[in-house]
Amino acid sequence: MNGVGIIMSIILGGLAGWIAEKIMGANIGLLTNIILGIVGALLLNFILSLFGIFTAETYLVQFIVAIVGACLLIFLWRAIRGRA
C-alpha cells in the first residue's frame, strides 16, 4: 500500500466510523471513529475472506465494509459493557 492508499484508508476509516456512530446512536470521539472504522474494515474483511469473499476491488466496497464493521464493533462494545 502506498502513501496515498494509507491516507485514503485513514480518511475512509474516519468517515465510516462517524457514519457508524450516527447509525448506532453512539457518542464517541473523532479518534475512536477512525479506530473503529479502520479496525472494523480489517475485521470484517478478514471474516469475509474466510468465506472466500474478497472486497478490495473499489474504495466504495471498502467503505461499506468499514461502516458495517464499525457498527458491529460498536454493538460488541455495548454488549460487553452491558448496554446493548
C-alpha positions in Angstrom: 0.0 0.0 0.0 1.5 3.3 -1.0 1.3 6.6 0.9 -1.9 7.7 -0.8 -3.6 4.4 -0.1 -2.7 4.7 3.6 -4.1 8.2 3.8 -7.2 7.2 1.9 -7.7 4.3 4.3 -7.5 6.6 7.3 -9.9 9.1 5.7 -12.4 6.4 4.8 -12.0 4.8 8.2 -12.8 8.0 9.9 -15.8 8.6 7.8 -17.0 5.1 8.2 -16.6 5.3 12.0 -18.5 8.6 12.0 -21.4 7.1 10.0 -21.4 4.1 12.2 -21.6 6.4 15.3 -24.7 8.1 13.8 -26.3 4.8 12.8 -25.8 3.2 16.2 -26.6 6.3 18.2 -23.2 6.2 19.9 -21.5 9.3 21.4 -17.8 8.7 20.7 -14.9 10.9 19.6 -13.1 11.5 16.4 -10.1 9.3 17.2 -12.5 6.5 18.2 -14.3 6.9 14.9 -11.1 6.5 13.0 -10.1 3.5 15.0 -13.5 1.8 14.8 -13.7 2.4 11.0 -10.2 1.0 10.3 -10.4 -1.9 12.7 -14.0 -2.7 11.6 -12.9 -2.8 8.0 -10.0 -5.1 8.8 -12.1 -7.4 10.9 -14.9 -7.7 8.5 -12.6 -8.2 5.6 -10.9 -11.0 7.5 -14.2 -12.6 8.3 -15.4 -12.3 4.7 -12.2 -13.7 3.4 -12.8 -16.9 5.5 -15.8 -17.4 3.3 -13.9 -16.7 0.1 -15.3 -13.2 -0.3 -12.7 -10.5 -1.1 -13.7 -6.9 -1.1 -10.6 -5.0 -2.2 -11.9 -4.1 -5.7 -13.0 -0.5 -5.0 -13.0 2.2 -2.3 -16.8 2.2 -2.3 -16.9 -1.5 -1.3 -14.2 -1.0 1.3 -16.1 2.0 2.6 -19.3 0.0 3.0 -17.4 -2.9 4.7 -15.8 -0.4 7.1 -19.2 1.1 8.1 -20.7 -2.4 8.7 -17.6 -3.5 10.6 -17.6 -0.4 12.7 -21.3 -0.9 13.5 -20.5 -4.4 14.6 -17.7 -3.2 16.8 -19.9 -0.6 18.5 -22.5 -3.3 19.1 -20.0 -5.7 20.5 -18.5 -3.0 22.7 -22.0 -2.2 24.1 -22.8 -5.9 24.6 -19.5 -6.4 26.6 -20.2 -3.3 28.7 -23.9 -4.4 29.2 -25.5 -1.6 27.2 -26.6 -3.5 24.0 
